Amino acid sequence: MLHQYKLNGYDIVLDTCSGSVHSVDDLAYDIIAMYPDHSEEDIVTAMLEKYGDDPTIDEGEILECIGDVRYLEEHQKLYTPDTYEPLAGEFKKRSGGIVKAMCLHVAHTCNLTCDYCFASQGKYHGDRALMSFEVAKQAMDYLVAHSGSRRNLEVDFFGGEPLMNWDVVKQTVEYCRSIERQAGKNFRFTLTTNGMLIDDEVIEYCNKEMSNVVLSLDGRKEVHDRTRKDYAGKGSWERIVPKFQKMVEARGGKNYYMRGTFTHLNTDFTNDIFQMADLGFRELSMEPVVAKPDDPMALTPEDLEVLKQEYELLATEMLDRETRGEGFTFYHYMIDLKHGPCIYKRISGCGVGTEYMAVTPWGDLYPCHQFVGEEEYKLGDVWNGVQRTDLQDEFRVCNAYAREDCKDCWAKLYCSGGCAANAYHATGSVTGVYDYGCELFRKRLECAIMIQVAHEEHPERYTLHRVGGDRAVSLNGRLAAVSDLEDCGDCSVCD
């Protein structure tokens, strides 16, 4: 399966099932499009007709290019057959109930009243509550007991606003540190915060213990303050931005993300990303809102083409800023085309409901944070374990081949079938298809690949090295499956 597109002056060809990306000239681009269904003679005739006024292109040049395409086909870099469907679900099936990550909802309450909050201002459509240390400890014991031979374990402190239960966060970290050597584990912690309660003590502790921090900022002051207000109706931008700047500077290069949300009211969201970059933040993310169709903030069909153009604008501006020494990363454009995840990971996806679960303040287990509050998806609790194994079986079949609409999609090995929560909220089924999200994902992937191609084509600008010949730059991916799943071990790529 191929995907061909033109963006920012590049002619790009993605061979889905090998992971190879080729940046080519117009002649090669057109020949690649015709090659599977036309004879060599037909291709030569069509190319001579189209490029007859170009003195650099004659029949010999065309035949040479056809030979190059044939070589790539023979070496499974173009038109690679899809042999991966029989593997779908195999990884989750053989993982044997091993859990590698938990999202601890330490606070089902918040000090902001964000209008678009999917968690209903932190209450998740239920009661306000704070997690006790006893529940957190039991959750960590459950994680260790069900992690098998996996060494690296991920724990996300989430809410609501987790800093409203800061003492339990610290107690949980300290407990995990006290048991990790004996248990043969390495805990990695992440904290997601709106920033209102950040102080020097929080900064110092997070920089010591948190592998990552996610800082919620929607970009421009007017955009942020329109939705992210406190209970007095006042915006939070001026109070949190200086704290975020201080925290990021103090982290000294350790992982962090500025994480924003865009809605129907700011479809020009690139201006919000650029605002965050201008404030000195370099690790950025901006997510489309999750909202019901009748919500005034919900993205509309009319917004879709605008958003696609915004993603293209973002990609080209990122390249321009990089040449000026003002570069930044954007979460959805971070892909590794040469050494990315193996095919098992690409097919099976995020591990929702199987390898990853969310824990409520009461100790209930849910497939992930976006399912919390959906009572029909309660899996069990941290004392008695998973009781709804039928639900886990439902999530085990969520993969790149579980949905009929995904089978012919060129992006399936990059989204792994998409987000089960988004599918559920859009269609009522975890194996449904959230079409709007798919459209945005495909555009983001096109932009991400284009950025990688630009790096390869212009190493003098972007510091990366070039591969390939004069006619094409090829970024050859690694999608081959390992011979035996046990060989994967605790692989840092999938980890």
C-alpha positions in Angstrom: 0.0 0.0 0.0 1.3 3.4 -1.0 0.5 7.0 0.0 1.6 9.8 -2.3 1.3 13.5 -1.6 2.9 16.8 -2.2 3.7 19.2 0.6 5.9 22.2 1.0 7.6 21.6 -2.3 8.3 17.9 -1.7 6.9 14.9 -3.6 6.6 12.2 -0.9 5.9 8.5 -1.2 5.2 6.4 1.8 5.3 2.6 1.5 3.0 1.6 4.4 4.0 -1.9 5.0 7.8 -1.5 4.9 7.8 2.0 6.5 10.0 3.4 3.7 9.6 7.0 2.8 10.8 8.3 -0.5 11.2 12.0 -1.4 11.3 12.0 -5.2 11.2 14.3 -8.2 8.0 14.8 -10.3 9.0 12.2 -12.9 9.6 9.5 -10.3 6.4 10.5 -8.4 4.3 10.0 -11.6 6.0 6.8 -12.5 5.4 5.3 -9.1 1.7 6.2 -9.4 1.4 4.4 -12.7 3.8 1.5 -12.2 1.5 -1.2 -10.5 -1.2 -1.0 -13.2 0.5 -0.1 -16.5 3.1 -1.6 -18.8 6.5 -0.1 -19.3 5.5 1.0 -22.7 2.4 2.8 -21.4 4.5 4.6 -18.7 7.1 5.7 -21.2 4.4 7.1 -23.6 2.6 8.9 -20.8 5.8 10.4 -19.4 7.0 11.6 -22.8 3.7 13.2 -23.4 3.7 15.0 -20.0 7.4 15.9 -19.9 8.1 16.3 -23.6 9.2 19.9 -23.2 11.8 19.1 -20.6 15.1 18.6 -22.3 16.5 16.6 -19.3 13.9 13.9 -19.7 14.0 11.4 -22.6 13.1 7.8 -23.0 16.4 6.6 -21.5 15.9 8.7 -18.4 12.3 7.4 -18.0 13.5 3.8 -18.4 16.2 4.3 -15.9 13.7 5.7 -13.4 11.4 2.7 -14.0 14.3 0.5 -13.3 14.9 2.3 -10.0 11.3 1.8 -9.1 11.5 -1.9 -10.0 14.6 -2.2 -7.8 12.8 -0.7 -4.8 9.8 -3.1 -5.4 12.1 -6.1 -5.5 13.8 -5.0 -2.2 10.4 -4.4 -0.5 10.7 -0.6 -0.3 7.7 0.0 -2.6 4.4 -1.8 -3.1 5.3 -4.1 -0.1 2.5 -6.6 0.5 0.6 -6.5 3.8 1.5 -9.6 5.7 0.8 -8.3 9.2 -2.9 -9.0 9.6 -2.3 -12.5 11.1 -0.3 -10.9 13.8 -3.1 -8.6 14.9 -3.9 -9.1 18.6 -1.0 -11.6 19.0 1.0 -9.2 21.2 -1.8 -8.5 23.6 -2.8 -12.1 23.7 0.7 -13.2 24.6 1.3 -10.4 27.1 -0.7 -12.6 29.6 -2.3 -9.8 31.6 0.9 -8.0 32.4 0.3 -4.4 33.5 3.0 -1.8 32.8 1.4 1.5 33.6 -1.3 3.1 35.8 -2.9 6.5 35.9 -3.7 7.5 39.5 -6.6 9.8 39.8 -5.4 11.3 43.1 -7.9 14.1 42.9 -11.4 14.1 41.5 -11.6 17.8 42.1 -10.1 20.9 40.5 -9.4 24.5 41.3 -10.4 25.5 37.7 -13.6 25.2 35.9 -12.5 24.7 32.3 -15.5 24.9 30.0 -14.4 22.0 27.7 -13.2 19.6 30.5 -13.9 16.0 29.5 -13.7 15.1 33.2 -16.5 17.5 34.2 -14.2 19.9 36.1 -12.4 16.9 37.6 -15.5 15.1 39.0 -15.8 12.6 36.1 -19.6 13.0 36.3 -19.5 11.7 40.0 -18.5 13.0 43.4 -15.5 15.1 44.3 -12.9 13.1 46.1 -9.3 12.8 47.0 -7.4 9.5 46.9 -6.1 8.2 50.2 -2.6 7.0 50.5 -4.0 3.5 51.4 -5.7 3.3 48.0 -2.6 4.6 46.2 -0.4 2.1 48.0 -2.7 -0.7 47.1 -2.7 0.4 43.5 1.1 0.3 43.4 1.2 -3.1 45.0 -1.3 -4.3 42.4 0.9 -2.8 39.6 4.0 -4.5 40.9 2.2 -7.9 41.4 0.8 -7.8 37.9 3.9 -6.5 36.0 5.5 -9.8 35.4 9.1 -9.5 34.3 8.7 -6.0 33.1 11.2 -3.7 34.9 10.1 -0.2 33.9 6.7 0.8 35.3 4.9 4.1 34.5 2.8 6.0 37.0 0.8 9.1 36.0 -0.5 11.4 38.7 -3.7 12.8 37.3 -6.9 14.6 38.2 -8.8 16.9 38.4 -5.8 18.7 39.7 -3.3 16.3 41.4 -1.5 19.1 43.3 -4.7 19.4 45.4 -3.6 16.1 46.9 0.1 16.8 46.9 0.9 14.9 50.1 -0.5 11.7 48.7 1.5 12.2 45.5 4.7 12.5 47.6 3.8 9.6 49.8 3.2 7.4 46.8 6.5 8.3 45.2 8.3 7.6 48.4 6.6 4.2 48.9 7.5 3.2 45.3 11.1 4.2 45.8 11.2 2.1 49.0 10.2 -1.1 47.2 11.6 -0.8 43.8 15.0 -2.4 44.4 13.6 -5.4 46.3 10.8 -5.7 43.6 13.3 -5.4 40.8 11.4 -2.5 39.3 12.1 1.1 38.2 9.2 3.5 38.6 8.9 6.5 36.3 6.5 9.2 37.3 4.6 11.8 35.4 2.5 14.7 36.8 -0.1 16.6 34.9 -1.0 20.0 36.4 -2.8 23.2 35.6 -0.1 25.1 37.5 -2.2 27.0 40.0 -0.6 25.4 43.0 3.0 25.2 41.8 5.5 26.7 44.2 9.2 26.3 44.9 8.8 23.0 46.8 6.7 21.5 44.0 9.3 22.5 41.5 12.2 21.1 43.4 10.4 17.8 44.1 9.1 17.3 40.6 12.6 18.0 39.2 13.9 15.3 41.4 11.3 12.6 41.1 9.1 13.2 38.0 10.5 11.8 34.7 8.0 14.1 33.0 5.6 16.9 33.8 2.7 17.9 31.6 1.7 21.6 32.0 -1.7 22.7 30.8 -1.6 26.0 28.8 -3.8 26.9 25.9 -1.5 29.4 24.3 -2.6 33.0 23.9 -3.9 34.8 27.0 -7.3 35.6 25.6 -7.8 32.0 24.4 -6.6 30.4 27.6 -8.6 32.7 29.9 -11.8 32.3 27.9 -12.1 28.6 29.0 -9.6 28.0 31.9 -11.1 30.1 34.7 -11.2 29.7 38.5 -14.4 29.4 40.5 -14.5 33.2 40.7 -14.6 33.4 36.9 -11.1 34.8 36.6 -8.6 33.6 34.0 -5.5 31.8 35.1 -3.0 32.7 32.4 -1.1 35.4 34.3 -0.9 33.3 37.4 0.5 30.2 35.8 2.8 31.3 33.0 5.5 32.6 35.3 5.3 29.4 37.4 5.6 27.3 34.2 8.6 29.3 33.0 10.3 28.9 36.3 9.6 25.2 36.5 10.8 24.5 33.0 14.0 26.5 33.5 14.7 24.6 36.8 14.2 21.3 35.1 17.4 21.9 33.1 16.4 19.9 30.1 14.4 17.1 31.8 11.3 16.1 30.0 8.2 18.3 30.1 5.3 19.1 27.8 3.2 22.2 27.5 -0.2 20.7 26.6 -3.0 22.8 25.2 -6.5 22.2 23.8 -8.0 23.9 20.8 -11.7 24.2 20.1 -14.1 25.6 17.5 -13.4 29.1 19.0 -9.6 29.0 18.1 -9.2 27.0 14.9 -6.2 29.2 14.3 -4.5 27.2 17.0 -1.0 27.6 15.5 -1.0 31.1 16.9 -1.4 29.6 20.4 1.5 27.2 19.7 3.7 30.0 18.5 2.8 32.0 21.6 4.0 29.2 23.8 7.2 29.0 21.8 7.7 32.7 22.1 7.3 32.4 25.9 10.3 30.1 25.9 8.7 26.7 25.9 10.2 24.2 23.5 8.2 20.9 24.1 4.7 21.6 22.9 1.5 19.7 22.3 -2.0 20.9 21.2 -4.9 18.6 21.2 -8.3 18.9 19.5 -11.2 19.2 22.0 -13.3 16.2 22.9 -16.8 17.5 23.0 -20.4 16.6 22.2 -21.5 17.8 18.7 -24.0 20.3 20.2 -21.3 21.9 22.4 -20.4 25.4 21.0 -16.8 24.5 21.4 -17.0 21.3 19.4 -15.1 21.2 16.1 -17.4 21.3 13.1 -17.2 19.7 9.6 -16.5 23.2 8.3 -13.5 23.5 10.6 -11.7 20.4 9.2 -10.1 22.0 6.1 -9.0 25.0 8.2 -7.4 22.7 10.7 -5.5 20.8 8.0 -4.1 24.1 6.7 -3.1 25.1 10.2 -1.2 21.8 10.6 0.7 22.5 7.4 1.4 26.1 8.5 2.7 24.7 11.8 5.1 22.3 10.0 6.6 25.0 7.7 6.9 27.5 10.5 8.7 24.9 12.7 11.2 24.4 9.9 11.7 28.2 9.5 12.2 28.6 13.2 14.7 25.8 13.3 16.9 27.5 10.7 16.8 30.6 13.0 17.9 28.6 16.1 14.4 29.0 17.6 13.2 25.4 17.0 10.7 23.6 19.1 9.1 20.1 19.1 5.4 19.3 18.6 4.2 16.1 20.1 2.3 14.9 17.0 5.2 15.5 14.7 7.6 13.4 16.7 8.1 10.2 14.7 11.1 8.0 14.1 11.0 6.8 10.5 14.2 4.7 10.8 14.1 3.0 14.2 10.5 3.3 15.2 8.4 0.8 17.2 8.4 -2.8 15.9 5.4 -4.1 14.1 3.8 -5.7 17.1 3.7 -2.3 18.8 2.4 -0.6 15.7 -0.4 -3.1 15.4 -1.5 -3.5 19.0 -1.5 0.1 20.1 -1.4 1.7 23.5 -2.5 -1.2 25.8 -5.7 0.5 27.0 -7.5 -1.8 29.4 -4.8 -4.5 29.3 -1.3 -3.1 29.9 -2.6 0.3 31.1 -5.4 1.2 33.6 -6.7 4.2 35.5 -7.5 4.1 39.2 -10.2 6.3 40.8 -9.9 7.8 44.3 -11.9 4.8 45.5 -9.6 2.3 43.9 -11.9 1.3 41.0 -10.1 0.2 37.8 -11.0 1.6 34.4 -9.4 1.0 31.0 -7.9 4.5 30.9 -8.5 8.1 32.2 -11.0 8.8 29.4 -13.2 5.9 30.4 -13.4 6.9 34.1 -17.0 7.6 35.0 -18.4 5.2 32.3 -19.7 2.6 34.8 -20.2 0.0 32.1 -16.4 0.0 31.6 -15.5 -0.5 35.2 -13.0 -3.4 35.2 -12.7 -4.1 38.9 -10.7 -2.6 41.7 -7.2 -2.6 43.2 -8.1 -5.1 45.9 -10.0 -7.7 43.9 -8.3 -7.1 40.6 -9.9 -7.2 37.2 -13.3 -8.9 37.3 -14.6 -7.9 33.9 -12.3 -10.0 31.8 -14.8 -9.8 29.1 -14.1 -6.1 28.8 -10.4 -6.8 28.6 -11.0 -9.2 25.8 -12.9 -6.4 24.0 -9.8 -4.2 24.3 -7.4 -6.9 23.3 -8.9 -7.0 19.8 -8.5 -3.2 19.4 -5.8 -3.0 16.9 -5.0 -1.7 13.4 -6.9 -4.5 11.8 -10.0 -4.7 14.1 -11.9 -2.1 12.1 -13.0 -2.7 8.5 -12.5 1.0 7.7 -8.9 0.9 8.9 -7.8 -2.0 6.8 -7.3 0.1 3.7 -5.9 3.2 5.5 -2.3 4.1 4.7 -1.8 5.4 8.2 -2.9 2.4 10.1 0.6 1.3 11.2 1.2 4.8 12.7 -2.1 5.2 14.7 -2.4 1.4 15.6 -6.1 1.7 15.0 -6.6 4.9 16.8 -7.9 5.8 20.3 -10.4 3.4 21.7 -11.9 6.1 24.0 -12.4 8.5 21.1 -14.0 5.7 19.1 -16.3 4.9 22.0 -17.4 8.4 22.6 -17.9 9.1 18.9 -19.6 5.8 17.9 -20.6 4.0 21.1 -18.1 1.2 20.4 -14.4 0.8 21.2 -14.0 -0.7 17.7 -15.8 2.1 16.0 -14.0 4.8 13.9 -13.8 8.4 14.9 -13.6 9.7 11.3 -12.9 13.4 12.3 -9.9 12.3 14.4 -8.7 10.1 11.6 -8.7 13.0 9.2 -6.6 15.1 11.6 -4.2 12.2 12.3 -3.5 11.6 8.7 -2.7 15.3 8.1 -0.5 15.4 11.1 1.4 12.3 9.9 1.9 13.9 6.4 3.3 17.0 8.1 5.6 15.0 10.4 7.0 13.0 7.5 7.6 16.1 5.5 9.6 17.6 8.3 11.8 14.5 8.4 12.2 14.7 4.6 13.3 18.3 4.9 15.9 17.3 7.5 17.3 14.7 5.1 17.2 16.9 2.0 18.9 19.9 3.7 21.4 18.7 6.3 23.1 22.0 6.1 20.0 23.6 7.6 18.7 20.9 9.9 21.9 19.0 11.0 20.6 15.6 10.0 22.4 13.4 7.4 21.2 12.6 3.9 20.7 9.1 2.5 19.9 7.9 -1.0 20.8 8.8 -4.5 20.4 11.9 -6.6 16.9 11.2 -7.8 15.4 10.3 -4.4 16.0 10.6 -0.7 14.8 7.4 1.1 14.1 7.0 4.8 13.9 3.3 5.1 11.8 2.2 8.1 12.2 -0.9 10.2 8.8 -2.7 10.5 10.1 -6.2 10.5 8.7 -8.3 13.4 11.1 -9.9 15.8 11.3 -13.7 15.4 10.0 -14.4 18.9 8.1 -12.1 21.2 10.1 -13.2 24.2 13.1 -11.6 22.4 11.5 -8.2 22.9 12.0 -8.3 26.7 11.7 -4.9 28.3 12.4 -3.1 25.0 12.9 0.6 25.4 11.2 1.3 22.1 7.9 -0.3 23.1 8.4 0.5 26.8 
